């Protein structure tokens, strides 16, 4: 089989690998489509905390496919069934897992990092990590269930968002785009902020979805706050930037009594001036990863047509163009590349 393999820093190549076989309790999945996300790009860059990943490594953790073979003692899935994987595997035994907080498991592992992933024609996964894909959801859309589940957790579980709220999403990367789409689907009035480099692809992508955007390098966000909130500030700000300035600036943009939800992981220490946070009784919450419920929420939103996932996908990169896809992603020239491994 063919696989996209990372061989070093900013180095990937297509290699021939043996098709794996499922063991007891495992499922062999024929991969149809697999997405590229920010953590994949971090691993590709091989810096900032990703240097521990052993290379060569078959990359990829966002994917959808069909069951090709089942191992002994598999009871939940059958050959031909459409599935997606929850790629962050909790241990089930630590305090957090026992306490219903498995998304922050102490001993987690990630497909495509701790072990070979899904940028290949076939991958093997334990049946407990799989979800059935509804018949009405195409596999190429289901491939990005995992990042969509992160957005559903941020919006539906970790925020106080209600229909009609004014919402700012900072950062039009994949998670920011999906967070905006999910928030919009439940009736929020959403605007997404980005930088100049986002103006070529990512901000227009959102505008095509009917979601307002602002380029903070050429527009004054204070004018937007005045226009959309009568100068009060946004009811809720989602920071998906992954930069320390995101949450710092969110304090200036949220109204008194509002909420900030930090979804991106800042790579540097953040310095938040606390007096306005305390005096304004601003709620600062975080959202990390997702749970089983959030995967099901994401799939149901896709199935119902409440969110248009197909419009987000960029299927223009073949598997032999993986390196170009990673570089384009890092340069904000695309948002959600999806590689196709199976015949349509």
N, C-alpha and C positions, 0 to 999 in steps of 0.2 A: 504494500500500500504506500501511498505518498503522504508525507508529513512535512509541515513547516517546522523546522528545527532551529532553535537559537544556538549558535556556536560561539558567541562571545558578545562583547559590547557593540551594539548597533550592527549586529551581524546575524542574518537568518538565511537559511537556504532550504530548498525542497530536497528531501532525501527519501530513498526507498527504505521502508521498514517492514518487518514481518507483521502480519495481521495478528493481534493478540487473541487469546482465548479466555473465555470467562471461567472463573473458578466457582466454587460453591457459594451461593448467595449473590453471584455477580451476573451482570447483563452485558452482552456485547452490543454496542450501539453503532449502527451505520450512520455516520455524521452526514447530515445534509448541508447545514450552514453553521458558521461560527463567527461570532463578532469580535471586534477589537475594542478594548476599553482602556481607560487610563492606567490601570494597574499593569496591563499587558505592555503599554508603552513605557512604563517605569521599568519593567523587567527587561524590555528591549534595550533601554538606555543603560541598564546594568549599573545604576548608581543610586544614591539616596536611599539606601536600605534594602536594595534588591540584590546586592552582591553575593548573598548567601545561596542563591539559587544555583544548583549544580548544572553545568552545561557540558555536553550538549543536552538539550531538553526540548521535547515536543511541547510547544506552547498551547495556550488557549483554554478558557474555562467557560465562556458563554457559547452555548451551542444547542442545537436541536437535531434530532434524527429519529430513526426507527429502530426498533429492537430487531437485531439480526439473529441472535442466539441467546439462550438463557442457560445458566449453569444449574447444577443440582440445587434443590431446595428453594428455588425461586418460585414464589407463589403469586406475586402481585402483577407481573407483566408477562406478555406473550409476544411471540414473534409477529412482527408487522405493526406493533403498536407505536404511536408517535409519543416521544418523550423529550423532556429536558432534565438537566441535572442541576441540583443545588451544589455548586462547586466548592463552597466553603463547608468542610466537614467538621462538625463538632465531635468531641470525644464522648459525650453522654455521661461522663462520670465526675467532672470537676464541680465545684460549688455552683458556678454560674449555670452550667447545664442542668443540674438538679434544681436550681432555683428558677427555671423557666427563662433564663437569659443566655440561651445557647448561641446567640449571635455574637456574644463576647466571650466565647469559650476560651479557657486558658491554654488548651492544647490543640487548637484547630489546625487543619491542613487545607491547602488550596490546590485544586486540580490545575495542572499546567505549571505549577511552581514546585510543590513538594513532590509531585510525581508527574509523569507524562500526561499531557492534556489532550485536547480535542481538535487541534489543528491537524487532522488526519482523516483518512477515510473511515477508520474505525477506532473506537475507544472502549475500554472496559470500566464499569462502575458498579458499585454495590447497589442493589435494588432499593435500599432504604434512602438513597440520595436522589431518586428519580421522581418526577411528576408526570402524570399523563397529560398530553396536550389535547385540548378539545378539538373535535373534528373540524370545526369551522375556522381554526387558526392555522394559517400556512406555516410550514416549518421555517421558512426564512424569517418570518416575523417572530416566531417562538424562540428563535436563536438568541434574542436579546431579552428573554424573560428575566434573567438575573439582574441586569441593571434596572429594568423596569420595576422589579421587586424592591430594589433599594429606594426608588422614588416613591413607591406606594407606602413603604414603611415611614419615610420622612414626612410625607403629606398626611397619610391617614392615621398613623399611630403616634408619631412623635411631635406633631404640631397640633395647635388648637384651631386650625383652619376651618372656616365655615363658608357656605355659599355667600357671595357678595363681598367677602373680604378683599382689601387691596393688598396685593402680594408683589414683592420684588424677589426675583431669583437672580443672585449674583453668579455670573459665569455660565456661558453657553456651551460647556463641554457636554459629553453624553449624559451625565447624571443631571446636570442643570437643565438640559433640554427635556429630558424625561420628567423631571420634577415639575417643570412648567406645564407640560402637557397633562400630567395627572391632576395638578391643581386646577388647571383650566377646565378639565372634564367634570369637576365637582362644583363648578360655578364661581370660582374666584376670579377677580379681575387682576390679571397677571401682566407684569412687564419684566423683561429679562435684560440685564445689563451685561455689556461685554466691552472689549477693548478694540482698538483699531484693526488688529489682525483678524478679529472675528467678523469684520464687516463683509468679507468676500464670500463666505460660505455659511457660517453658523447662524448669524443674526438673520440673514434672508431666509434660511430654512425655517426659523420660527415664525417669521412674518407670513410665510406661505401657509402656516398652520393657523393664522389669524391671531397670533400672540404678539403683542407690542414689544418693541425692543428699544434700547438706548445704547449708543456708543459713547461711553463716558469720556473718551478722548476728544470728541468733537461736539458733544452736547453737555449742557449743564443739568446734572441730575436734580439740583434744587428746583429748577423750573418744572421738571416732571413731578416732583413731590408737591409743588404748589398746585399744579393743574389737576392731578389725580386725587389728592387727599386734602385739598384746601390748606396745605401747609402743615397739616398735623403729623405727617409721616405715615409710612406703610403699617398696616395692621400686623404684617408678618414678613420677615425677610429670611429667605433660605440662602445660606452661604455655601455654594458648591465650588468655590474657586480653588480650594486647596492652597491658598496663599494667606499668610498671616494678616494681610491688610483687609481681607474680606470681612472678618468678624469685627475688626476695628471700625471699618466704615459702616457696617450694618447698624452699629449703635447710633450713628448720626442719621440714618435713614428711617429707623423704626419709630413709631409714635410712642408716647408715654403709655405704659400699660400694655404695649405690644409684645411680640415674641420674635426671637431670633433662633433659627434652627441651623446648627452647623453640621453640614453633611460632608463637605470636603475636608481633607486632613492637611492642615498647614504644615509645610516643611520647615518652618522657622518658628521661633517663639513669638507669641502674640503679646502685645502690650495694650491692654484695654484700659482706658480711663474710666474708672468705676463710678465716680460720683453721679453722672447722668443715668447710669444703669440702675443704681440704688434709688435715687430720687424719683426716677421715672417708673420704678417697679417693673423694669423690663425683664421678661423671662428669657433666659438663654438656655436652650436645650441642645442636645446632640442627637445624631442618628447615625448608627453604624451598621452596615450590612443589612441583612433581612432574615426573616424567619419563614417557616413552612407556610404560614398563613399569607404572607406577603407575596409568595410565588403564586398561590392560588388567586389572590386578588389581581395580580398582574395578568394572569391568563384569562380571567373572567372579563377584565376591562378590554382586552384584545378581542375576546369572543363576542362581546356585546357591541363592539364598534365604538365604544366610548372614547377610545384613543386610536389615533391613526399611526400605527407603528411603521407601516410600509413607507410612509413619507419621510421617515427619519433615516432609513437605510441607504447606504451607499454600496452598491454591488458592482461598482465599476472596476474593482481590483481583483484579478485572478490570483490563485495561490502562488503562481510564479512571480507575482508582483508584490509579495508580502513586504519586502523591504521598503518599497516605494509607498505602500499604504501606511507603514509606521512613520515614515518621515513626513508624509502629508498630514498625518494626525498631529504629530508634534508641532508642526508649523500652522495648525488651525485651518488647514486647507480642506479638511473633511471633518465629519463629526462621528459617524458610526459606520466604518467600513465593515462589511460582512463578506467573508470568504465562502464560496460554494464548493462543496466537495462531492456532491452527488449530482447525477444528471437530473435536469428539471423534468 
